[in-house]
């Protein structure tokens, strides 16, 4: 019927099949958790983008205002030179 070598091989094959099935299920759950984590990270990055855009606009406006003030001071200096 079945000798010792065939019985050991059958046992090893069944054991490996069970282990690979468990491993496959674990990998599935890991990938599912990774997907949820990436979705949450994407939401956080979207919020950070909104915050940085909200900060960047006033800073750019302030920079433009300061550039205008600098230009006006240059014009004022030139006019004061021409008056003399």
C-alpha positions in Angstrom: 0.0 0.0 0.0 1.8 3.2 1.1 5.3 2.9 2.4 7.1 5.2 4.8 8.6 7.5 2.2 5.3 8.1 0.5 3.6 8.8 3.8 6.2 11.3 4.8 6.0 13.1 1.4 2.2 13.2 1.7 2.4 14.7 5.2 5.0 17.3 4.0 2.9 18.2 1.0 -0.3 18.6 3.1 1.6 20.6 5.7 3.1 22.9 3.1 -0.3 23.4 1.5 -1.8 24.4 4.8 1.2 26.7 5.6 1.0 28.4 2.2 -2.8 28.9 2.6 -2.3 30.6 6.0 0.5 32.7 4.6 -1.6 33.8 1.6 -4.4 34.8 4.0 -1.9 36.8 6.1 -0.5 38.5 3.1 -4.1 39.4 2.0 -4.7 41.0 5.4 -1.4 42.9 5.3 -2.1 44.3 1.9 -5.6 45.3 3.0 -4.2 47.1 6.0 -1.6 48.7 3.8 -4.4 50.0 1.5 -6.3 51.5 4.4 -3.0 53.1 5.6 -2.3 54.6 2.2 -5.8 56.0 2.0 -5.4 57.7 5.4 -2.0 59.0 4.4 -3.5 60.4 1.2 -6.2 62.2 3.2 -3.5 63.7 5.5 -1.4 64.8 2.5 -4.5 66.5 1.0 -5.1 68.4 4.2 -1.4 69.4 4.4 -1.7 70.7 0.8 -4.7 72.8 1.7 -3.0 74.2 4.7 0.2 75.1 2.8 -1.8 76.7 0.0 -3.7 78.7 2.6 -0.3 79.9 4.0 1.4 80.4 0.7 -1.2 82.8 -0.7 -0.9 85.5 2.0 2.9 85.1 2.0 3.0 85.7 -1.7 0.7 88.7 -1.3 3.0 90.1 1.4 6.0 89.5 -0.8 4.4 91.3 -3.7 3.5 94.2 -1.4 7.1 94.4 -0.1 8.4 94.3 -3.7 6.1 97.2 -4.6 7.2 99.1 -1.5 10.8 98.6 -2.5 10.1 99.8 -6.0 8.3 102.9 -4.6 11.3 103.7 -2.4 13.6 103.4 -5.4 11.4 105.8 -7.4 11.3 108.2 -4.4 15.1 108.1 -4.2 15.4 108.9 -7.9 12.9 111.7 -7.7 14.7 113.2 -4.7 18.0 113.0 -6.7 16.3 114.8 -9.7 14.9 117.5 -7.4 18.4 118.5 -6.2 
